[in-house]
Amino acid sequence: MMPLPTIDPYPMPGEGDLPANRMAWTVDPDRCVLLIHDMQRYFLDAFTPEEEPVPSLLANISALRRRCAELGVPRVYTAQPGSQHPRERGLLRDLWGDGLRDDPAHTAIVEPLAPAADEPVITKWRYSAFARTDLEWRLRDSGRDQLVVCGVYAHIGVLVTACDSFMRDFETFVVGDAVADFSAAEHAMALSYAANRCAGAVGTKEVLAALSG
């Protein structure tokens, strides 16, 4: 069992650092949903808040969220519950311990990204945001078939969610400079896997440009 590590600062990758994609999909504001993944205090506390990649992570997610709101693109959050019963936590407990406490100091979305009334928060139980949730129904019910993913951690929940999304036939995008991870190496690994197996690895500026048409 390993609790969250203390994450050393590392530079957020730039758009020129992103891997080449195998897919040629383009973000479409009429087709996409923005997923803001697990941006809770508990997970962000593992970083040094004033050091990269945190400032870029918050700035880039904020820019994506703001532009999506302006265009009427749905924004959906995930958040893990605190003080889970061992039956709910399942095998995650063997790897990560008890996880979050049922306390806003752990469970709250970080203040710069606090959800608005029209931004639903999905209770997330496993690495994939689709596992035991209604995320797929929300996408299909809204007539949207693209998912743009940002948040933490890139090589765990972000990547597994992207893979699961792809396997449900949603065109999926991981915003490479709007995710963060345990290390630069794991961040790069997650983007490389996504770009080659299940998603477009894209940059914030690229997504904003696509959203603007």
C-alpha positions in Angstrom: 0.0 0.0 0.0 1.4 3.4 -1.0 -0.1 6.8 -0.2 0.3 9.6 -2.7 3.9 10.6 -3.2 5.3 14.0 -2.7 5.6 15.3 -6.2 8.7 17.2 -7.2 8.3 20.2 -9.4 8.8 19.7 -13.1 8.1 21.8 -16.2 4.7 21.5 -17.9 5.3 20.2 -21.5 4.9 22.8 -24.2 2.9 22.1 -27.4 6.2 21.3 -29.2 6.8 18.5 -26.6 3.6 16.6 -27.4 3.8 13.3 -29.2 2.6 12.8 -32.8 -0.9 11.5 -33.0 -2.1 8.5 -35.0 -5.6 9.9 -35.2 -6.6 13.0 -37.2 -9.6 14.1 -35.1 -10.3 17.7 -34.4 -12.1 19.1 -31.4 -15.6 20.4 -32.4 -17.5 22.7 -30.1 -20.8 21.2 -31.3 -19.7 17.6 -30.5 -17.4 17.8 -27.4 -17.7 17.8 -23.6 -14.9 19.0 -21.4 -14.1 16.6 -18.5 -12.3 18.2 -15.6 -10.8 15.2 -13.8 -10.3 14.9 -10.0 -9.1 18.5 -9.4 -9.6 18.0 -5.7 -7.5 19.5 -2.9 -6.3 16.1 -1.8 -4.7 15.3 -5.2 -3.3 18.8 -5.7 -1.8 18.9 -2.2 0.8 16.4 -3.4 2.4 19.2 -5.6 4.2 22.3 -4.5 1.4 24.8 -5.4 3.6 27.7 -6.6 5.9 25.5 -8.7 5.2 24.0 -12.1 3.3 22.2 -13.3 0.6 23.5 -11.0 0.4 27.2 -12.2 0.2 26.1 -15.9 -2.3 23.3 -15.0 -4.7 25.7 -13.3 -4.3 28.4 -15.9 -4.9 26.1 -18.9 -7.9 24.3 -17.4 -9.4 27.7 -16.5 -8.9 28.9 -20.1 -10.5 25.8 -21.5 -13.4 25.9 -19.0 -14.0 29.6 -19.7 -14.1 29.2 -23.5 -16.3 26.2 -23.3 -18.8 28.1 -21.1 -18.8 31.0 -23.5 -19.7 28.6 -26.3 -22.2 26.5 -24.4 -20.0 23.4 -24.4 -20.9 21.2 -21.5 -18.3 21.0 -18.6 -18.4 18.0 -16.3 -16.3 17.4 -13.2 -15.3 14.2 -11.5 -14.6 14.0 -7.8 -13.9 11.1 -5.5 -15.9 10.8 -2.3 -14.2 10.9 1.1 -14.2 8.3 3.9 -15.3 5.5 1.6 -16.4 2.2 3.2 -13.9 -0.6 2.4 -16.6 -2.3 0.3 -16.9 0.9 -1.8 -13.1 1.4 -2.0 -12.4 -2.2 -3.0 -9.0 -3.0 -4.3 -8.0 0.7 -4.5 -7.4 0.4 -0.8 -4.7 -2.2 -1.3 -2.7 0.2 -3.5 -3.6 3.7 -2.1 -4.9 3.2 1.4 -8.0 4.8 2.6 -7.8 7.8 0.3 -9.6 11.0 0.9 -11.3 12.0 4.2 -14.9 13.2 4.2 -13.6 16.8 4.7 -13.7 19.7 2.2 -9.9 20.1 2.9 -9.6 16.8 0.9 -12.7 16.5 -1.3 -13.4 20.1 -2.5 -12.5 21.1 -6.0 -9.6 23.6 -5.9 -10.9 27.1 -5.6 -9.9 28.5 -9.0 -12.0 25.8 -10.6 -14.9 25.6 -8.3 -17.9 24.3 -10.3 -20.7 26.6 -11.3 -24.4 25.6 -11.0 -24.5 24.3 -14.6 -21.3 22.2 -14.2 -22.3 18.8 -12.8 -19.9 16.9 -10.6 -19.9 13.1 -11.1 -19.0 10.9 -8.1 -16.0 8.9 -9.3 -15.3 5.4 -7.9 -12.5 3.9 -9.9 -9.7 5.1 -12.3 -12.1 5.4 -15.2 -14.7 8.2 -15.0 -17.1 5.8 -16.7 -16.9 3.0 -14.1 -20.1 3.0 -12.0 -21.2 6.4 -13.2 -23.6 7.9 -15.7 -20.9 9.7 -17.8 -21.6 7.7 -20.9 -25.3 8.4 -20.6 -24.7 12.1 -20.2 -22.6 12.2 -23.4 -25.1 10.2 -25.4 -28.1 12.0 -24.1 -26.5 15.4 -25.0 -25.8 14.1 -28.6 -22.1 14.5 -28.1 -19.4 12.1 -29.2 -16.2 13.8 -28.2 -14.5 14.0 -24.8 -11.8 16.4 -23.9 -10.0 15.4 -20.8 -7.9 17.5 -18.4 -6.9 17.2 -14.8 -4.9 14.8 -12.6 -3.2 12.3 -12.7 -2.2 11.8 -16.3 -0.9 8.2 -16.1 -3.7 7.0 -13.8 -7.3 8.3 -14.0 -6.8 10.5 -17.0 -5.3 7.8 -19.2 -7.6 5.1 -18.1 -10.6 7.3 -18.7 -9.3 8.2 -22.1 -8.9 4.5 -23.0 -12.4 3.7 -21.7 -13.8 6.6 -23.6 -12.2 5.4 -26.8 -13.5 1.9 -26.3 -17.0 3.4 -26.1 -16.5 5.0 -29.5 -16.1 8.6 -28.3 -13.4 10.6 -30.0 -11.1 11.5 -27.1 -8.5 14.2 -26.5 -6.1 14.5 -23.6 -4.9 18.1 -23.2 -1.2 17.5 -22.6 -0.5 20.9 -20.9 -3.7 20.8 -18.9 -2.9 17.5 -17.1 -0.3 16.8 -14.4 1.3 13.7 -13.0 3.7 12.2 -10.4 6.7 13.1 -12.6 7.7 14.4 -16.0 8.5 10.9 -17.1 5.1 9.5 -16.2 3.4 12.6 -17.7 5.2 11.9 -21.0 4.4 8.2 -20.9 0.7 8.9 -20.5 0.7 11.3 -23.4 2.6 8.9 -25.6 0.3 6.0 -24.8 -2.8 8.1 -25.5 -1.5 9.5 -28.8 -0.6 6.0 -30.0 -3.5 4.0 -28.6 -6.7 5.9 -27.8 -6.7 9.7 -28.0 -5.4 12.8 -29.5 -2.7 14.4 -27.4 -3.4 18.1 -27.9 -2.4 21.4 -26.4 -4.5 24.1 -24.8 -3.9 26.6 -27.5 -4.8 24.0 -30.2 -8.1 23.2 -28.4 -9.0 26.9 -27.9 -8.3 27.6 -31.6 -10.5 24.6 -32.6 -13.3 25.7 -30.3 -13.2 29.2 -31.9 -13.6 27.6 -35.3 
